[in-house]
Every structure is written in structure tokens, then in C-alpha cells.
Amino acid sequence: MSPMWGSTAQYEVIHWSWAIAVYLFLAGISAGSIIVALLVKWNRHERSNSSIWDAMIKSGTLVAPVSILAGLFLLVADLGRPLSFYWLLIRFNPLSVMSLGVLFLLIYTPIVLVFTLLVFERTIVKYTWLSPLGSFVEWVKSLHSYAKTIEYFLMAAALCVGSYTGFLLSALYAIPLWNSPVLPIVFLTSSISSGIAVNILIGLVFFKSTINTESIKYLLVLDLRVIMTELPLLGIFFIGLFYGGGEVSSVAKVALSHGGLALVFWLGVIGIGLLLPLATVILALRSHVYRVGYILTNATAVLLGVLLLRYYIIYAGQIYLG
């Protein structure tokens, strides 16, 4: 394949493959979807007469565990020796970003699974073979006095999971394109944007009976703010690299102007992932139209943009080394 289209087969420096990019994408969706679900619960339904477990919350608590478990499976399978994964748990190093990431995942994953069981309690009790889970849910409900504290803890864990991947990359000082303190914030912001998109999409498709239009409007406004934050953050990210001097500046210029990866960034990340959703959200809010067609276009564009952002950062960082 021609190098101008960003073929990675010709580069021996590629150690983190597409599987890592997809893992970062899935981890971001998981964190973003649960963050969004909690924001809807706290800001929309504690003062509402409708069901507290509305479509936006149900979709978030369904997507979060599925995506993080799928991402972890992909991550472990991508390791050269996947059966040795347990060493990350045994040899914990508090100064290692990877060890801290494993700790965050160990805290986050079981809590989000429990939260999912609480949200889908009525579904669980319908099936006798799930009765042990029902008993567990009843025990968790007995801790209702600690519910808000647990939710805050889950929010903190989700924020850590959403940003630690950026910290993981930025800690690799030998790679100029990754060595930026802004990268974790960019990843967290895009995670929240993907969470908004997937929650609305899954809610409209699978949980129509519990749709709350005000919740959709709330999330679209939030998405507008997130996109308007993500655009300048990406600008700050690259401006910081430009003024880093030396090979860092050269790497940033090449990454934005040469080959297929530059096209991935400008057309995929900026055009499809940010500008198209921005136009769609503004149109939906002005017209007060929350049709599946609008939402499908917006969600698909956002999710594709977030995936391409991970892909671009992972590959451009390893290819353009100065």
C-alpha cells in the first residue's frame, strides 16, 4: 500500500496496534455513558415525577459494563502472553500509570455492574434462574443510606477510567505526539461526548417506553457544550506541540499535513466527528425535533470521530517520531 495513505505495515515501530485504539475507544464509551447516566439522574429526575430509571439512564447502565468488559477482553487478547495478565495485579506499582489504570478498572467495573443490576431489577426478578442476583440486589438496596456516596464514588471512578488512557500515553516521554498534559483532558472530553451519543441512540432504539424528551434536550445541550470544549482543546493540544520546539514541533506539523493520517484527522476527527455533530445538534435544538434520523446521524458521527481520534493518536504517535 502507498505510504501516502498511512499504511502501517511498512513501519516496524508499531507496537500498539488497532486493538489498543479500539480498547481506548470502548473504555471511553463505558466511562462516558455512566457519567452521562449519573448526570441525567442527578439533574433531571430527582426533581421529576417520571421514573428515575428513564431511557437515558437505562442505556448508559447497559452500555457501560458491556463496553468495558469487551474492551478488557480485547486488551488481554492483544497481549503477547494474555495468560500472564495477572502479573499486573500482583506487581502493583503506585508510580506506574498502567498499574493505577488497572486499579481504577478493578474498582470501576464491579461497581458499574452493581449499578446496572439495580437499574434492571424489575427485569431480573422476572426470571427464576436470575434469582440469586435478585437476592444480591435486595441486599444492595438495604444500603440505600449510602446510595449517594456510592454514586459519587462511581462518578469519580468513571472520570479516572475516562482520563487514565490519556495519562498512560502522555507518560511515554519518548513519543513527542503523546507527551502532552492536555491529552488526558481531550480523551475525557471525547469520552463524555461518545457517552451522550450512545446513550441517546440506545435509549431511542431500545427503551422507547421510558423516553423523557427533556432528558434528550438536556443531553443535546450538554453535547453542544462538550463539542465546543473539545474543539479548542484539540487546538491547545497541537499549539502546545508547535511551541514545544525542535522535533516536537516538526512532528506536530507532519502529523497534521502529511499522508492518510492527516486526512483521518481533518476529515474524520474534525469534519465528521465534531463539525457534523455540532451542526446536527444545533439543528435539532432549534427545531425541537428529536427524531431517530437526527439522533442516528449525530451518534454515528460522534462515535466514528471518537474512534478515529484514538486511531489517529495511537498510530501518528508511533509513526512520526521526529
MOHU-V452925 format. One record per backbone hydrogen bond with DSSP energy under -0.5 kcal/mol. NH is the residue of the N-H (numbers start at 1). CO is the residue of the C=O. If there is no record, write none. Layout:
BEGIN
nh=[NH & NH]
co=[CO & CO]
END
This chain:
BEGIN
nh=[5 & 6 & 7 & 11 & 12 & 14 & 15 & 17 & 20 & 21 & 22 & 23 & 24 & 25 & 26 & 27 & 28 & 29 & 30 & 31 & 32 & 33 & 34 & 35 & 36 & 37 & 38 & 39 & 40 & 41 & 42 & 43 & 44 & 45 & 45 & 46 & 48 & 54 & 55 & 57 & 58 & 59 & 60 & 61 & 62 & 63 & 64 & 65 & 66 & 67 & 68 & 69 & 70 & 71 & 72 & 73 & 74 & 75 & 76 & 77 & 78 & 79 & 79 & 82 & 84 & 85 & 87 & 88 & 89 & 90 & 91 & 92 & 96 & 100 & 101 & 102 & 103 & 104 & 105 & 106 & 107 & 108 & 109 & 110 & 111 & 112 & 113 & 114 & 115 & 116 & 117 & 118 & 119 & 120 & 121 & 124 & 125 & 126 & 127 & 128 & 130 & 131 & 133 & 134 & 135 & 136 & 137 & 138 & 139 & 140 & 141 & 142 & 143 & 144 & 146 & 147 & 150 & 151 & 152 & 153 & 154 & 155 & 156 & 157 & 158 & 159 & 160 & 161 & 162 & 163 & 164 & 165 & 166 & 167 & 168 & 169 & 170 & 171 & 172 & 173 & 175 & 176 & 178 & 179 & 180 & 183 & 186 & 187 & 188 & 189 & 190 & 191 & 192 & 193 & 194 & 195 & 196 & 197 & 198 & 199 & 200 & 201 & 202 & 203 & 204 & 205 & 206 & 207 & 207 & 210 & 211 & 213 & 215 & 216 & 217 & 218 & 219 & 220 & 221 & 222 & 223 & 224 & 225 & 226 & 227 & 228 & 229 & 230 & 231 & 232 & 233 & 234 & 235 & 236 & 237 & 238 & 239 & 240 & 241 & 242 & 243 & 244 & 245 & 248 & 249 & 250 & 251 & 252 & 253 & 254 & 255 & 256 & 257 & 257 & 258 & 260 & 262 & 262 & 263 & 264 & 265 & 266 & 267 & 268 & 268 & 269 & 270 & 271 & 272 & 273 & 274 & 275 & 276 & 277 & 278 & 279 & 280 & 281 & 282 & 283 & 284 & 285 & 286 & 287 & 288 & 289 & 290 & 295 & 296 & 297 & 298 & 299 & 300 & 301 & 302 & 303 & 304 & 305 & 306 & 307 & 308 & 309 & 310 & 311 & 312 & 313 & 314 & 315 & 316 & 317 & 318 & 319 & 320 & 321]
co=[2 & 3 & 2 & 8 & 10 & 11 & 13 & 15 & 17 & 17 & 18 & 19 & 20 & 21 & 22 & 23 & 24 & 25 & 26 & 27 & 28 & 29 & 30 & 31 & 32 & 33 & 34 & 35 & 36 & 37 & 38 & 39 & 40 & 40 & 41 & 41 & 45 & 52 & 210 & 54 & 54 & 55 & 56 & 57 & 58 & 59 & 60 & 61 & 62 & 63 & 64 & 65 & 66 & 67 & 68 & 69 & 70 & 71 & 72 & 73 & 74 & 75 & 76 & 79 & 81 & 82 & 84 & 85 & 86 & 86 & 87 & 90 & 93 & 96 & 97 & 98 & 99 & 100 & 101 & 102 & 103 & 104 & 105 & 106 & 107 & 108 & 109 & 110 & 111 & 112 & 113 & 114 & 115 & 116 & 118 & 120 & 121 & 123 & 124 & 126 & 127 & 128 & 130 & 130 & 131 & 132 & 133 & 134 & 135 & 136 & 137 & 138 & 140 & 141 & 143 & 144 & 146 & 147 & 148 & 149 & 150 & 151 & 152 & 153 & 154 & 155 & 156 & 157 & 158 & 159 & 160 & 161 & 163 & 163 & 164 & 165 & 166 & 167 & 169 & 171 & 172 & 174 & 175 & 175 & 178 & 180 & 182 & 183 & 184 & 185 & 186 & 187 & 188 & 189 & 190 & 191 & 192 & 193 & 194 & 195 & 196 & 197 & 198 & 199 & 200 & 201 & 202 & 202 & 203 & 207 & 208 & 211 & 212 & 212 & 213 & 214 & 215 & 216 & 217 & 218 & 219 & 220 & 221 & 222 & 223 & 224 & 225 & 226 & 227 & 228 & 229 & 230 & 231 & 232 & 233 & 234 & 235 & 236 & 237 & 238 & 239 & 241 & 242 & 245 & 245 & 246 & 247 & 248 & 249 & 250 & 251 & 252 & 253 & 254 & 254 & 4 & 258 & 259 & 259 & 260 & 261 & 262 & 263 & 263 & 264 & 264 & 265 & 266 & 267 & 268 & 270 & 270 & 271 & 272 & 274 & 275 & 276 & 277 & 278 & 279 & 280 & 281 & 282 & 283 & 284 & 284 & 288 & 291 & 292 & 293 & 294 & 295 & 296 & 297 & 298 & 299 & 300 & 301 & 302 & 303 & 304 & 305 & 306 & 307 & 308 & 309 & 310 & 311 & 312 & 313 & 314 & 315 & 316 & 319]
END
